Structure formats: C-alpha cells, structure tokens
Amino acid sequence: MLLRNLATALLEHGRITTTLPKAKEVQPYVEKLITLAKDGWNLNNFRRCLAVLTSKSVTYRLFYDIGPRYKSRPGGYTRIYKLARVRQGDAAAMAVISLLGEQEQIKAPTRPAVVSSPSAS
C-alpha cells in the first residue's frame, strides 16, 4: 500500500518529498507504470495500471498526459534529488523524486580525467 500511495502521489503531483529509501523503492515501480502507458490506450494495460494506482483520475492522466510525453524516451522517466537536510524526528535522509520534463536529459556522471605521470626514460 505504501508504494501504491507514493506512486499515485508522484503521478498526480509530478514531484514528492519523501525519505531516500522510499524514493529509491518507488522509482522502478513508477517507471514500469509509465512504460505501460507509453503505448497509448490499451484496455489490458489500463486495467493493470488501475489495479496498482489508487485513483482512476490519476490512471487517466497517466495514459493521456504522462505516457505520450515519454513516447520517444527509452526509459529513465524519474529523477531523485538527495536533500541536504534530514527529517527532524528520526534523522532520516530526505529526497525529492520527480518526473522529468519532455526534453530534459539526465547527464551521465563523469569521472575526473586521470593524469598519467610522465614515463621515466
């Protein structure tokens, strides 16, 4: 139920703030739902998403707004930002998980260039 509610809230609002472990857990869950919705309206896929999400209006939004937005994207529809603050009560690490924009790209992490030492000849 926790994942269902988080996924519904994320698809409804586009961005939610939660703990880092919850954000990492719900990310593949939401991405599979968006992949089902990318193909357009299909009764079987609609029912599969409806079985997971807790709101029919969010399921319609998934199929008519969110799914077509990522039609040409092969995957990676969400992004997780770690927040610098922790939750006051239990010091849990907080994060923001959000849907990407239409043309937004995630840059791959780059490694610093390794400077080789000159060979002793």
Secondary structure by P-SEA (a helix, b strand, c coil): caaaaaaaaaaacccccccaaaaaaaaaaaaaaaaaacccccaaaaaaaaaccccaaaaaaaaccccccccccccccbbbbbbcccccccccbbbbbbbbcccbbbbcccccbbbbccccc
